[in-house]
Amino acid sequence: MTDLPGIVVTGASGRMGQMLVKMLAGSDKARLVACVERSGHPWIGRDAGVAMGGAAIGVTVTDDPLAAFARAQAVIDFTAPSATVEFAALAAQARAVHVIGTTGLEAEHHAKIDLAAHHAVIVQAGNMSLGVNLMLGLARKVAAALDADWDIEVVEAHHRMKVDTPSGTALMLGQAAAEGRGISLDAAMVSGRDGITGARTRGSIGFSAIRGGDIVGEHDLIFATEGERIVLRHLATDRAIFARGALRAALWGQTQKPGRYDMADVLGL
């Protein structure tokens, strides 16, 4: 078992963090070697399994990410943009594969991640599931086949605790549609409609978000014209699909050269 790749989970107390800890604790493909949380968090110094309300797993939660990363071959990170860019630099210093599932990243964050990717393997994606990444390929093909007489709308739904809108997956779908149509998403994107907005602009790509309950993730990409609609849909019912995808990315990254990759690379799509 000791020859299995060692993995660190950051943000261990979060929804995805706990899912990853549970998956890795029972994995025959990798070892959970450390759990990281922010300084002052009540889990610091506690066994991660006990902190989650279960049995001890022999892994103590720490607030020293560099020391944790130095003992690992990969870091799986579903935290917040400001934390992720710090982890990217530290993972690069430790030469550990950094798998990033954090959403809400902006240009300044991506620039710092790009710098870290000169020294280590980074796999970053707004969604780690196979189904979503297949849907992205379909989105490009459908958008390329339809002209601007077909309106494009992205509708997404998530649990009440999600803090960013649109979701990372929604933005990925919008970007894929824009690429298929040969336009800039930044120029075509319309979100948060309110009040008297007037008729939609031809060629725009609209975004709508639903937040409520414990919805794991639902995404519709709608192509609509006079008399007909095409709807591409992905429904996530179990957060474990993202954990499995992240682990697959962490293992895949072990044999890659430093650089920045996405799930399409991991899945060979």
Summary of the structure (lengths in Angstrom):
residues: 269
radius of gyration: 19.6
end to end distance: 31.0
largest distance: 62.5
contacts: 904
relative contact order: 0.15
helix: 37%
strand: 25%
